[in-house]
Amino acid sequence: MHQEVLIAGYDAVLSDLDGVVYAGPNAIPGAVHALQSVSTRGISLAYVTNNASRSPEEVAAHLRELGAPASPEQVFGSAPEGAALLANRLRPGSTVLVSGSSYLREQVIAAGLTPVDSADDRPDGVIQGFDPSLAWADLAEAAYAVARGAVWVATNADMSLPGSRGTAPGNGALVAAVSAATGTYPEVAGKPEARLFNTAAKRLNAERPLVVGDRLDTDIRGGNRANMTTALVLTGVNGWTDALVAPSSDRPNLLLHDLPGLFAPYEAPEESEGTQICGQARAHVEGQRLYVDGDPESIDLWRAACAAWWARWPDASPAVVPELVVNGEVPRNGGLL
């Protein structure tokens, strides 16, 4: 019997960028062709990113250089969302210390606020977004202003940032430094809040959007909060074992190797007498043990494993970690591959 490809069930794709489409300046294998195929099928496409250091024009230009379809109108970033959030918390014209890129500063001005450069200016607010040029002195200024009572907004709270050379500290790590110095935490504008996803879906007039991301605590949690279908791709920060032990708030609806997986039929696990079956893979739970049988290199095994464990712990928060048994053996690392 003919089985439709996964993407056929959706009218829009809301895709993350870092770790999904590219790592650093380079495209992830298969990603560009998949994005081209989304467009040729007449399915709406948006890029929903927490990166607040580049404008939509710059992001779209980078995507086009890689061969992906992109216009500035398709890019939804956390910088304008953060500036708008801060503007809602302050009076028009209020002063704001900007700890971030020149683009973030432009968004603050566009929101009707007045940027300042020092905590000594007694700013009414602080907005913090990622920029690779930020230094200790910038974080210190933000901490001084926050400690004095300035309203604090962060564009996003990603703790890490995947790149071509590996994983680097993200804006969340910089936010954590200011938080450690002040004992407070900002309101976050970007993912994992639902704002960006809702804005993108509304702009696309999408009724059945699919959120695709590589991070459980931002992309998947945010898509879940927006009540959208979520798909975790395994090309970035989080892998399938992370999904397995994720709290219920961060569990994806779908597991994919990569973006090309959108154009294959999706093998969903089915339950039979307490066992989850996905393709040739089997998984069931006995107490704290999760037994899985099948090819460890096949995503079917991990779809079955997640379905079995999540059925046993449907509302787990924080996460419950299983004792994993794969094909009758406990993995050497104590449980997770």
C-alpha positions in Angstrom: 0.0 0.0 0.0 1.3 3.4 -1.0 2.3 5.5 2.0 2.5 9.3 1.7 5.7 11.2 2.7 5.7 12.9 6.0 5.5 16.5 4.7 2.3 15.8 2.9 0.4 16.2 6.1 1.4 19.8 6.7 0.9 23.2 5.1 4.0 24.9 6.5 7.4 24.1 7.8 8.8 26.3 10.6 12.5 25.4 10.6 15.3 26.3 13.0 18.6 27.2 11.3 21.7 26.5 13.4 22.1 22.7 13.6 19.2 22.1 11.2 20.0 23.9 8.0 23.7 24.8 8.6 26.5 24.5 11.1 28.5 27.6 11.1 28.8 28.8 7.5 28.3 25.4 5.9 25.1 23.6 5.0 24.2 20.4 6.7 24.2 17.5 4.1 20.8 17.1 2.4 19.3 20.2 4.1 19.3 22.6 1.1 17.8 20.1 -1.3 15.1 19.3 1.3 14.2 23.0 1.7 14.1 23.4 -2.1 11.7 20.5 -2.2 9.4 22.0 0.4 9.0 25.1 -1.8 8.4 23.2 -5.0 5.6 21.3 -3.3 3.8 24.6 -2.6 4.3 24.2 1.2 5.0 27.5 3.1 8.4 27.8 4.6 9.7 30.0 7.5 12.9 30.1 9.3 12.4 30.6 13.1 15.7 31.4 14.8 16.9 32.5 18.2 20.1 34.0 16.7 19.7 37.8 17.4 23.0 38.9 15.9 22.0 39.1 12.2 19.1 40.8 10.4 16.6 38.9 8.3 18.3 40.3 5.2 21.7 38.9 6.2 20.2 35.5 7.2 18.3 35.2 3.9 21.4 36.2 1.9 23.4 33.4 3.7 20.7 30.9 3.0 20.5 31.9 -0.7 24.3 31.6 -0.9 23.9 28.0 0.2 21.2 27.4 -2.4 18.2 27.4 -0.1 15.1 29.4 -0.9 14.9 32.4 1.4 13.6 36.0 1.5 13.8 38.3 4.5 10.1 37.9 5.0 10.6 34.2 5.7 13.0 34.9 8.6 11.6 35.3 12.1 14.2 36.1 14.7 14.3 36.8 18.4 15.8 40.3 18.1 12.6 42.2 17.0 10.6 40.0 19.3 12.8 40.9 22.2 12.7 44.6 21.4 8.9 44.5 21.1 8.6 42.7 24.4 10.7 45.2 26.2 8.7 48.1 24.6 5.6 46.6 26.1 7.2 46.7 29.5 8.5 50.3 29.3 7.2 53.7 28.4 7.9 55.0 24.9 11.4 56.6 24.7 12.7 54.8 27.7 16.4 54.2 27.8 17.8 50.7 27.2 21.2 49.2 27.6 21.8 47.0 24.6 24.1 44.0 25.2 24.2 42.6 21.7 24.7 43.3 18.0 24.2 46.5 16.1 21.1 44.9 14.5 19.6 44.4 18.0 20.3 48.0 18.7 18.4 49.0 15.5 15.4 46.9 16.6 15.4 48.7 20.0 15.2 52.1 18.2 12.5 50.8 15.8 10.5 49.8 18.9 10.5 53.4 20.1 13.2 53.0 22.8 16.5 54.9 23.3 19.7 52.9 23.4 22.4 53.9 25.9 25.9 52.5 26.3 26.5 52.3 30.1 24.9 51.3 33.3 25.9 54.8 34.6 23.2 56.2 32.3 20.7 54.5 34.6 18.8 52.7 31.8 15.2 51.7 32.3 15.8 48.4 30.6 18.4 45.9 29.5 18.2 43.7 26.4 20.6 40.9 26.0 21.2 39.1 22.7 24.1 37.0 21.2 26.9 38.7 19.4 30.4 37.1 19.0 32.1 40.4 19.8 30.6 40.6 23.3 33.2 40.8 26.1 33.3 40.7 29.9 32.9 44.4 30.1 29.6 44.2 28.2 28.3 41.6 30.6 29.4 43.6 33.5 27.5 46.7 32.3 24.4 44.6 31.9 24.8 43.2 35.4 25.3 46.6 37.0 22.1 47.9 35.3 20.0 44.8 36.2 21.2 45.0 39.8 19.9 48.6 39.9 16.4 47.5 38.9 16.4 47.8 35.1 13.8 45.6 33.3 15.7 42.8 31.8 14.8 40.9 28.6 16.9 38.3 26.8 16.3 37.6 23.1 16.9 33.9 23.8 18.4 31.5 26.3 20.2 28.9 24.2 23.0 27.6 26.3 25.1 26.5 23.3 25.6 27.2 19.7 26.6 24.5 17.1 29.2 25.5 14.6 31.5 24.0 12.0 34.3 23.6 14.7 32.0 22.2 17.4 29.7 23.6 20.1 30.3 27.1 21.5 28.6 29.0 24.3 25.3 30.5 23.3 23.4 33.6 24.5 22.0 31.5 27.4 25.5 31.1 28.7 26.0 34.9 28.6 22.6 35.4 30.3 23.6 32.9 33.0 26.7 35.0 33.7 24.6 38.1 34.3 22.1 36.0 36.3 24.8 34.6 38.5 26.0 38.1 39.3 22.6 39.6 40.0 20.5 36.7 41.4 17.7 37.4 38.9 16.6 36.0 35.5 15.3 37.8 32.5 12.0 37.4 30.6 12.8 35.6 27.4 11.4 36.6 24.0 12.5 33.9 21.7 12.2 30.1 21.9 11.2 28.2 24.0 8.3 30.8 24.3 5.5 30.3 21.8 5.6 33.9 20.4 8.0 33.4 17.4 6.1 30.2 16.3 2.7 31.9 16.5 4.0 35.0 14.7 5.4 32.9 11.9 2.4 30.6 11.5 0.0 33.6 11.5 2.1 35.4 8.8 2.0 32.2 6.6 -1.7 31.6 7.2 -0.7 28.1 8.3 -3.3 25.8 9.8 -1.1 22.7 10.1 2.5 23.9 10.7 5.4 21.5 11.4 8.1 22.8 13.7 11.5 21.3 12.9 14.5 21.8 15.3 17.6 20.3 16.8 17.2 21.5 20.4 14.7 20.0 22.8 14.7 22.9 25.3 14.1 25.6 22.7 12.7 24.3 19.4 10.7 21.4 20.7 9.6 22.9 23.9 8.6 26.1 22.1 6.7 24.3 19.4 4.9 22.2 22.0 3.9 25.3 23.9 2.5 26.7 20.6 0.4 23.4 20.3 2.2 22.6 17.0 3.5 19.3 15.8 7.2 19.1 16.5 10.0 17.1 14.8 13.5 16.7 16.3 16.3 16.3 13.7 19.5 14.6 14.8 22.0 16.9 13.0 22.6 19.4 15.8 22.7 19.7 19.6 20.4 16.9 20.8 20.3 13.2 19.8 17.7 10.5 20.2 19.0 9.5 23.7 18.4 13.1 24.8 14.8 12.8 23.5 14.4 9.4 25.3 15.1 10.9 28.7 13.6 14.4 28.1 10.9 15.7 30.4 7.4 15.6 28.9 7.5 19.3 28.0 10.4 18.7 25.7 9.4 15.5 23.9 9.0 15.8 20.1 6.1 14.2 18.2 8.5 13.0 15.5 12.1 11.8 15.3 14.0 12.3 12.1 17.6 11.8 11.1 17.7 15.1 9.1 15.6 17.4 7.0 15.4 14.9 4.0 13.4 12.7 6.4 10.5 15.1 5.6 10.2 13.4 2.2 10.1 9.8 3.4 7.1 7.9 4.8 7.1 8.1 8.6 7.1 4.8 10.4 5.2 5.5 13.6 5.5 3.0 16.5 2.4 0.9 17.2 1.6 -0.8 20.6 0.9 -4.5 20.8 0.4 -6.2 24.2 2.7 -3.8 26.0 5.4 -3.7 23.3 6.0 -0.8 20.9 6.8 -1.9 17.4 8.4 0.2 14.7 9.6 -1.5 11.6 11.9 -4.3 12.8 12.4 -2.7 16.2 10.7 -3.7 19.4 10.7 -1.9 22.8 9.0 -2.6 26.2 9.4 -1.5 29.8 9.8 -3.7 32.9 10.1 -1.6 36.0 13.0 0.9 35.5 14.4 -1.1 32.6 13.8 -0.4 29.0 14.4 -3.3 26.7 15.0 -2.6 23.0 15.6 -5.0 20.2 16.7 -4.1 16.7 19.4 -2.3 14.8 21.0 0.4 17.0 21.8 2.4 13.9 18.2 2.5 12.8 16.0 5.3 13.9 13.1 2.8 14.1 14.7 1.4 17.3 14.7 4.8 18.9 11.2 5.7 17.9 10.1 2.5 19.5 12.2 3.1 22.6 10.9 6.6 23.1 7.3 5.5 22.6 7.6 2.7 25.1 9.4 4.8 27.8 7.1 7.8 27.3 4.0 5.6 27.6 5.4 4.4 31.0 6.2 8.0 32.1 3.7 10.2 30.3 4.0 13.2 32.6 7.7 12.9 33.7 9.1 16.2 34.9 11.9 16.1 35.7 13.0 13.3 33.4 13.2 9.7 34.5 16.2 7.9 33.2 15.8 4.2 32.3 18.2 1.3 32.7 18.6 0.5 29.0 19.1 -3.0 27.7 19.8 -3.2 23.9 19.5 -6.6 22.2 19.9 -8.3 25.6 23.0 -6.3 26.7 23.6 -3.2 28.8 25.6 -0.6 26.9 29.1 0.0 28.3 28.4 3.6 29.3 25.9 2.5 31.9 22.7 2.7 29.9 22.5 5.2 27.0 24.3 4.8 23.7 
